Amino acid sequence: MRDEEKFIEDYDKQKDSLRSWGQYIKEYIFTELKKQKHDTESFIKIQVLARVKDDSSIIEKAFYRGKNYSNPLDDITDKVGIRFVVLLLDDIKIIQNIIEDCREWNISEDKNFEWERLENPSVFEYQSVHYIIRNTKAIIVNNITIDQLTPCEVQIRTLLQHAFSELSHDTVYKPSQTVEPMIKRLVARSMAMIETTDSIFKEVNDKMTIENNKKSNNLLPIIKDEYTNRIRMPEENNKIQELIIDVYEEMIAEINAEDLINFINEHIEMLKEQINSKYNTQLLFRQPVILLLYYLINQHPNKVSIDWPLTEDLIKPIYTKLGISFNS
């Protein structure tokens, strides 16, 4: 009993540092997602919290699971953990790349997770990506010192993986109980269905991207590159983009890519000046599709104004800048 009391006494001293380290990793990843113009509120599907393992859970893990830790306080690597839940398999890769590209920490496999995977292959075959992240040097966060090589477990899952994990953890992966074979078979079936559904979600998303490119006459990659490389980093909003493409689909279908690029080249200084002046105050001007609007207004001013689906004050400045009268 004394060993457990001393363990918790020492563990209590680490909790603030552990929590701060988990929060630091979360904020770093969120910052990088925003730099890549991902809306974290929609990209991340479940609130991300830095969770420090509670006393009873860590006592059980340290002393009652038969793992024979030589120094459990140092050996247990998931004393603090954060979990990112996203929609698509491709979204997992985005967070993986952020983690793996960072030079502030070292990453390794979660040995506890790998052990559990080997012990319970039917449960852990289709689970989330797990990392153990350790800071390469001591840092201070909010006046709290985080010692070098402090571990934090990071999990990345799709929503479906998360649902499966929650179910299987509560029904199958319980060392204290025996699970009927039928339950294991049902869980295995659900795992197969979830894996298939995740793949279908990815296929649907890929096909929607292709379809949107077709509707835009395959101009979306062009305007995104032109906007990003020659003006500034866009803040893409699919709803605005899709609305404009849907309204002007027939005219967009007639655009020649070379003519569009020539128009941008000819008017680049004007485009940069007006877009930058409105970038912080008007969402429309933060979208690459704005370049299509400039071109369409220049070519078909009357039809654009007649079919314009939003408020007139958003596009009147474009007409003025192009020296064209606005007629609604």
C-alpha positions as CSV (number, residue, x, y, z in Angstrom):
1,M,0.0,0.0,0.0
2,R,2.9,2.3,0.8
3,D,4.2,1.9,-2.7
4,E,0.9,3.1,-4.1
5,E,0.7,6.1,-1.8
6,K,4.3,7.2,-2.7
7,F,3.5,6.6,-6.4
8,I,0.5,8.9,-6.2
9,E,2.4,11.5,-4.2
10,D,5.0,11.7,-6.9
11,Y,2.4,11.6,-9.7
12,D,0.6,14.5,-8.2
13,K,3.7,16.6,-8.6
14,Q,3.8,15.9,-12.3
15,K,0.1,16.6,-13.2
16,D,0.4,20.3,-13.9
17,S,3.4,19.8,-16.1
18,L,1.7,16.9,-17.9
19,R,-1.5,18.8,-18.5
20,S,0.5,21.8,-19.8
21,W,2.5,19.6,-22.2
22,G,-0.7,18.0,-23.6
23,Q,-2.2,21.5,-24.1
24,Y,0.9,22.8,-25.8
25,I,0.8,20.0,-28.3
26,K,-2.8,20.5,-29.0
27,E,-2.3,24.3,-29.5
28,Y,0.7,23.7,-31.8
29,I,-1.3,21.3,-34.0
30,F,-4.3,23.7,-34.1
31,T,-2.0,26.5,-35.1
32,E,-0.5,24.5,-38.0
33,L,-4.0,23.4,-39.1
34,K,-5.0,27.1,-39.3
35,K,-1.9,27.9,-41.3
36,Q,-3.1,25.4,-43.8
37,K,-6.4,27.1,-43.8
38,H,-8.4,24.4,-42.1
39,D,-11.3,25.5,-40.0
40,T,-10.6,23.7,-36.8
41,E,-14.1,24.0,-35.6
42,S,-15.4,21.9,-38.5
43,F,-12.2,19.9,-39.2
44,I,-12.0,18.5,-35.7
45,K,-15.2,16.7,-34.9
46,I,-14.9,16.3,-31.1
47,Q,-13.5,18.7,-28.6
48,V,-9.8,18.1,-28.0
49,L,-8.8,18.0,-24.3
50,A,-5.5,17.3,-22.6
51,R,-6.5,14.5,-20.2
52,V,-4.3,13.5,-17.3
53,K,-4.9,9.9,-16.3
54,D,-6.9,9.8,-13.0
55,D,-5.3,8.2,-9.9
56,S,-7.4,5.0,-9.9
57,S,-6.6,4.3,-13.6
58,I,-2.9,4.9,-13.3
59,I,-2.7,2.8,-10.1
60,E,-4.5,-0.1,-11.9
61,K,-2.1,0.2,-14.8
62,A,1.0,0.5,-12.7
63,F,0.4,-2.3,-10.2
64,Y,-2.5,-4.5,-11.3
65,R,-2.1,-5.4,-15.0
66,G,0.9,-7.6,-14.6
67,K,3.1,-5.4,-16.8
68,N,6.0,-5.5,-14.4
69,Y,7.1,-1.9,-14.8
70,S,10.6,-1.4,-13.3
71,N,9.7,2.3,-12.7
72,P,6.0,2.8,-13.5
73,L,6.1,6.6,-13.1
74,D,8.7,6.8,-15.8
75,D,7.6,3.8,-17.9
76,I,3.9,4.7,-18.3
77,T,3.8,6.9,-21.4
78,D,0.1,7.8,-21.5
79,K,-0.1,9.7,-18.2
80,V,-1.4,12.6,-20.4
81,G,-3.1,12.1,-23.7
82,I,-4.9,14.1,-26.4
83,R,-7.2,12.7,-29.1
84,F,-8.0,14.2,-32.5
85,V,-11.2,12.9,-34.1
86,V,-11.7,13.8,-37.8
87,L,-14.1,12.8,-40.6
88,L,-12.0,11.2,-43.2
89,L,-9.0,8.9,-43.5
90,D,-7.2,11.6,-45.5
91,D,-7.7,14.1,-42.6
92,I,-5.7,11.7,-40.3
93,K,-2.8,12.1,-42.7
94,I,-2.9,15.9,-42.4
95,I,-2.4,15.8,-38.6
96,Q,0.2,13.0,-39.0
97,N,2.2,15.2,-41.3
98,I,2.1,18.1,-38.8
99,I,3.3,15.9,-36.0
100,E,6.0,14.2,-38.0
101,D,7.3,17.5,-39.4
102,C,7.7,19.2,-36.1
103,R,11.3,19.5,-34.7
104,E,10.3,20.4,-31.2
105,W,9.7,16.8,-30.2
106,N,10.6,13.2,-30.9
107,I,7.9,10.7,-31.8
108,S,7.7,7.0,-31.2
109,E,5.2,4.2,-31.3
110,D,3.0,3.7,-28.2
111,K,4.4,0.5,-26.8
112,N,1.4,0.0,-24.5
113,F,-0.9,0.3,-27.5
114,E,1.2,-2.1,-29.5
115,W,1.1,-4.6,-26.7
116,E,-2.7,-4.3,-26.4
117,R,-2.9,-4.7,-30.2
118,L,-1.0,-8.0,-30.0
119,E,-3.0,-9.2,-27.0
120,N,-6.3,-8.4,-28.7
121,P,-5.9,-8.4,-32.5
122,S,-9.7,-8.7,-33.1
123,V,-10.3,-5.4,-31.2
124,F,-7.3,-3.4,-32.1
125,E,-6.8,-4.3,-35.8
126,Y,-8.7,-1.2,-37.0
127,Q,-7.9,1.5,-34.5
128,S,-6.5,5.0,-34.4
129,V,-3.0,6.2,-35.1
130,H,-1.1,6.4,-31.9
131,Y,2.1,8.4,-31.1
132,I,4.1,9.0,-28.0
133,I,5.5,12.6,-28.3
134,R,8.4,13.8,-26.2
135,N,9.8,17.3,-26.1
136,T,13.5,17.4,-27.2
137,K,14.3,20.0,-24.5
138,A,12.8,21.4,-21.4
139,I,10.3,24.2,-22.0
140,I,8.3,26.6,-19.9
141,V,4.6,27.0,-20.7
142,N,2.5,29.4,-18.6
143,N,5.2,29.5,-15.9
144,I,5.2,25.7,-15.7
145,T,8.4,23.8,-16.5
146,I,8.0,20.8,-18.7
147,D,11.0,18.5,-18.3
148,Q,12.8,17.2,-21.3
149,L,11.4,14.0,-22.8
150,T,8.0,14.3,-21.0
151,P,5.7,11.8,-22.8
152,C,2.3,12.6,-24.2
153,E,0.1,10.0,-26.0
154,V,-1.6,11.4,-29.2
155,Q,-4.4,9.5,-30.9
156,I,-5.8,10.4,-34.3
157,R,-9.1,8.8,-35.4
158,T,-11.9,9.1,-37.8
159,L,-15.4,9.5,-36.3
160,L,-16.2,5.9,-37.2
161,Q,-12.9,4.6,-35.7
162,H,-13.8,6.5,-32.6
163,A,-17.2,5.0,-32.3
164,F,-15.7,1.5,-32.8
165,S,-13.0,2.1,-30.3
166,E,-15.5,3.3,-27.6
167,L,-17.7,0.3,-28.2
168,S,-14.9,-2.3,-28.3
169,H,-13.1,-0.9,-25.3
170,D,-16.3,-1.1,-23.2
171,T,-17.5,-4.5,-24.4
172,V,-14.4,-6.5,-25.4
173,Y,-11.2,-5.1,-24.1
174,K,-11.9,-5.7,-20.4
175,P,-9.2,-7.8,-18.6
176,S,-11.6,-8.4,-15.7
177,Q,-14.3,-10.1,-17.8
178,T,-14.8,-13.0,-20.2
179,V,-16.5,-12.1,-23.5
180,E,-18.7,-14.5,-25.3
181,P,-17.5,-15.6,-28.8
182,M,-20.7,-14.2,-30.3
183,I,-20.0,-10.7,-29.0
184,K,-16.5,-10.9,-30.4
185,R,-17.9,-11.9,-33.8
186,L,-20.3,-9.0,-33.8
187,V,-17.6,-6.6,-32.9
188,A,-15.4,-8.1,-35.7
189,R,-18.4,-7.6,-38.2
190,S,-18.8,-4.0,-37.1
191,M,-15.1,-3.4,-37.5
192,A,-15.2,-4.7,-41.1
193,M,-18.3,-2.5,-41.9
194,I,-16.7,0.5,-40.4
195,E,-13.5,0.0,-42.3
196,T,-15.5,-0.3,-45.5
197,T,-17.6,2.8,-44.7
198,D,-14.5,4.9,-44.0
199,S,-13.1,3.9,-47.4
200,I,-16.5,4.7,-49.0
201,F,-16.4,8.1,-47.3
202,K,-13.0,8.8,-48.8
203,E,-14.2,7.7,-52.2
204,V,-17.3,9.9,-52.0
205,N,-15.1,12.9,-51.0
206,D,-12.6,12.2,-53.8
207,K,-15.4,11.9,-56.4
208,M,-17.0,15.1,-55.1
209,T,-13.7,16.9,-55.6
210,I,-13.5,15.6,-59.2
211,E,-17.1,16.6,-59.8
212,N,-16.5,20.1,-58.5
213,N,-13.5,20.4,-60.8
214,K,-15.6,19.3,-63.7
215,K,-18.3,21.8,-62.9
216,S,-15.7,24.5,-62.7
217,N,-14.2,23.5,-66.0
218,N,-11.1,22.2,-64.1
219,L,-10.2,25.8,-63.2
220,L,-10.2,25.4,-59.5
221,P,-6.6,24.2,-59.2
222,I,-5.5,27.1,-61.5
223,I,-7.3,29.8,-59.5
224,K,-6.1,28.3,-56.2
225,D,-2.5,28.3,-57.4
226,E,-2.7,31.8,-58.8
227,Y,-4.3,33.2,-55.7
228,T,-1.9,31.5,-53.3
229,N,1.3,32.1,-55.2
230,R,0.6,35.6,-56.5
231,I,-1.7,37.2,-53.9
232,R,-1.8,35.5,-50.5
233,M,-2.9,32.4,-48.7
234,P,-6.6,31.9,-49.2
235,E,-9.2,31.0,-46.6
236,E,-11.4,28.6,-48.6
237,N,-15.1,28.4,-48.0
238,N,-16.6,25.5,-50.0
239,K,-20.2,26.9,-49.6
240,I,-19.3,30.2,-51.3
241,Q,-17.3,28.5,-53.9
242,E,-20.0,26.0,-54.8
243,L,-22.7,28.7,-54.8
244,I,-20.8,30.8,-57.4
245,I,-19.8,27.8,-59.5
246,D,-23.4,26.6,-59.5
247,V,-24.9,30.0,-60.5
248,Y,-22.4,30.7,-63.3
249,E,-21.7,27.1,-64.4
250,E,-22.6,27.7,-68.0
251,M,-20.4,30.7,-68.4
252,I,-17.5,29.0,-66.5
253,A,-17.7,26.0,-68.9
254,E,-16.8,28.4,-71.7
255,I,-13.7,29.8,-70.1
256,N,-10.4,29.0,-71.7
257,A,-7.7,28.5,-69.1
258,E,-5.1,30.4,-71.1
259,D,-7.5,33.3,-71.4
260,L,-8.1,33.3,-67.7
261,I,-4.4,33.3,-66.9
262,N,-3.7,36.1,-69.4
263,F,-6.5,38.2,-67.7
264,I,-4.9,37.6,-64.3
265,N,-1.4,38.5,-65.6
266,E,-2.8,41.7,-67.2
267,H,-4.6,42.8,-64.1
268,I,-2.4,41.3,-61.4
269,E,-1.5,44.6,-59.6
270,M,-5.1,45.7,-59.5
271,L,-6.2,42.3,-58.3
272,K,-3.6,42.3,-55.5
273,E,-4.5,45.8,-54.4
274,Q,-8.2,45.3,-54.2
275,I,-8.2,41.8,-52.8
276,N,-5.7,42.7,-50.1
277,S,-7.6,45.8,-49.2
278,K,-10.8,43.7,-48.6
279,Y,-9.2,40.5,-47.4
280,N,-9.7,41.1,-43.7
281,T,-13.2,42.4,-43.9
282,Q,-15.0,40.4,-46.6
283,L,-14.9,36.6,-46.8
284,L,-15.6,36.6,-50.5
285,F,-12.3,38.2,-51.2
286,R,-10.4,35.5,-49.2
287,Q,-11.7,32.9,-51.7
288,P,-9.7,31.9,-54.9
289,V,-13.1,31.8,-56.7
290,I,-13.0,35.6,-56.6
291,L,-10.5,35.5,-59.5
292,L,-13.2,33.8,-61.6
293,L,-15.6,36.5,-60.6
294,Y,-13.3,39.2,-61.9
295,Y,-12.9,37.4,-65.2
296,L,-16.7,36.8,-65.6
297,I,-17.6,40.4,-64.8
298,N,-15.1,41.6,-67.3
299,Q,-16.5,39.3,-70.0
300,H,-20.2,39.2,-69.1
301,P,-21.0,42.1,-66.8
302,N,-24.7,42.3,-67.3
303,K,-25.4,38.5,-66.9
304,V,-23.2,38.3,-63.8
305,S,-25.1,41.2,-62.1
306,I,-28.5,39.8,-63.0
307,D,-27.7,36.3,-61.6
308,W,-25.7,37.5,-58.7
309,P,-27.0,35.4,-55.7
310,L,-25.6,37.6,-52.8
311,T,-25.8,41.2,-51.8
312,E,-24.9,43.8,-54.5
313,D,-22.4,45.6,-52.2
314,L,-20.1,42.6,-52.5
315,I,-19.4,42.9,-56.2
316,K,-20.1,46.5,-57.0
317,P,-16.5,47.4,-56.0
318,I,-15.3,44.9,-58.6
319,Y,-17.3,46.6,-61.4
320,T,-15.9,50.0,-60.3
321,K,-12.3,48.7,-60.3
322,L,-12.8,47.2,-63.8
323,G,-14.4,50.5,-65.0
324,I,-17.7,48.8,-65.7
325,S,-21.1,50.1,-64.8
326,F,-23.1,47.9,-62.5
327,N,-26.7,47.3,-63.6
328,S,-28.8,45.0,-61.4
